[in-house]
Amino acid sequence: MNARAAGGRAPGRPLDEQASDDIVDAAVALVGEEGFGGVTVDGVARRAGVSKATIYRRWPTKEALLLDAARCLTGDADALPDTGSLRGDLRALYAGLVPALHDGVAGRLLPELVAEGTRRPEIRALLAAFSDDRRRRWRAVVERAAARGELVDGVDVEVTVDCLTGPLFTRVLVTGRPLDDELVEAVLDVVLAGVVRRR
């Protein structure tokens, strides 16, 4: 799964990547079986066959571990689609995000982490960092479209990304309505009508 340890660990002896993958896999499995509230560092350690210290060397809290698991499961944050058009690039991004939110661990974790974030500033900070990391590719494809003259002048990239991704998170976190291709195409129609230059 190529887990990526979070938490600003100081330089030192390299961590065992296989152990990191095993820990993330164990956390994902436990979320599926027990829900967010049922996951403990003790339980993850037992499931992964490692010590709690091994986990804490990689992630300072359970929430940091679970957000890293969600990050691993929402696609390769470094892969940037290049279809030649903004609509095509965005469809490629949605193809990774929609399944992860619809029936993946990320979709199960985020509502509970958002709820925790309303009570705990440190969780809110983790969520903000997670969101910024996930938005990088969306910003990049919008900026690239602007650079090639596909967009009207003065498009606000951050607001455009908000409009493209916000409806998905509204459905996950608030309404529970379906996440599907129909929603994706409707969002693209509305948002791109406002930002794409008319030929």
HUTACOR-V538251 format. One record per backbone hydrogen bond with DSSP energy under -0.5 kcal/mol. NH is the residue of the N-H (numbers start at 1). CO is the residue of the C=O. If there is no record, write none. Layout:
# HUTACOR-V538251
nh=NH co=CO
nh=NH co=CO
This chain:
# HUTACOR-V538251
nh=5 co=3
nh=17 co=15
nh=20 co=16
nh=21 co=17
nh=22 co=18
nh=23 co=19
nh=24 co=20
nh=25 co=21
nh=26 co=22
nh=27 co=23
nh=28 co=24
nh=29 co=25
nh=30 co=26
nh=31 co=27
nh=32 co=28
nh=33 co=29
nh=34 co=30
nh=35 co=30
nh=35 co=31
nh=38 co=35
nh=39 co=35
nh=39 co=36
nh=44 co=40
nh=45 co=41
nh=46 co=42
nh=47 co=43
nh=48 co=44
nh=49 co=45
nh=50 co=45
nh=55 co=51
nh=56 co=52
nh=57 co=53
nh=58 co=55
nh=59 co=55
nh=65 co=61
nh=66 co=62
nh=67 co=63
nh=68 co=64
nh=69 co=65
nh=70 co=66
nh=71 co=67
nh=72 co=68
nh=73 co=69
nh=74 co=71
nh=75 co=72
nh=77 co=75
nh=79 co=76
nh=80 co=78
nh=81 co=79
nh=89 co=85
nh=90 co=86
nh=91 co=87
nh=92 co=88
nh=93 co=89
nh=94 co=90
nh=95 co=91
nh=96 co=92
nh=96 co=93
nh=97 co=93
nh=98 co=94
nh=100 co=96
nh=101 co=97
nh=102 co=98
nh=103 co=99
nh=104 co=100
nh=107 co=100
nh=108 co=104
nh=109 co=105
nh=110 co=106
nh=111 co=107
nh=112 co=108
nh=113 co=109
nh=114 co=110
nh=115 co=111
nh=116 co=112
nh=117 co=113
nh=118 co=114
nh=118 co=115
nh=119 co=116
nh=120 co=116
nh=123 co=120
nh=124 co=120
nh=125 co=121
nh=126 co=122
nh=127 co=123
nh=128 co=124
nh=129 co=125
nh=130 co=126
nh=131 co=127
nh=132 co=128
nh=133 co=129
nh=134 co=130
nh=135 co=131
nh=136 co=132
nh=136 co=133
nh=139 co=135
nh=140 co=136
nh=141 co=137
nh=142 co=138
nh=143 co=139
nh=144 co=140
nh=145 co=141
nh=146 co=142
nh=147 co=143
nh=148 co=144
nh=149 co=146
nh=150 co=145
nh=151 co=145
nh=152 co=195
nh=155 co=152
nh=157 co=155
nh=160 co=156
nh=161 co=157
nh=162 co=158
nh=163 co=159
nh=164 co=160
nh=165 co=161
nh=166 co=162
nh=167 co=163
nh=168 co=165
nh=169 co=165
nh=170 co=166
nh=171 co=167
nh=172 co=168
nh=173 co=169
nh=174 co=170
nh=175 co=170
nh=176 co=171
nh=180 co=178
nh=184 co=180
nh=185 co=181
nh=186 co=182
nh=187 co=183
nh=188 co=184
nh=189 co=185
nh=190 co=186
nh=191 co=187
nh=192 co=188
nh=193 co=189
nh=194 co=190
nh=194 co=191
nh=195 co=191
nh=196 co=192
nh=197 co=150
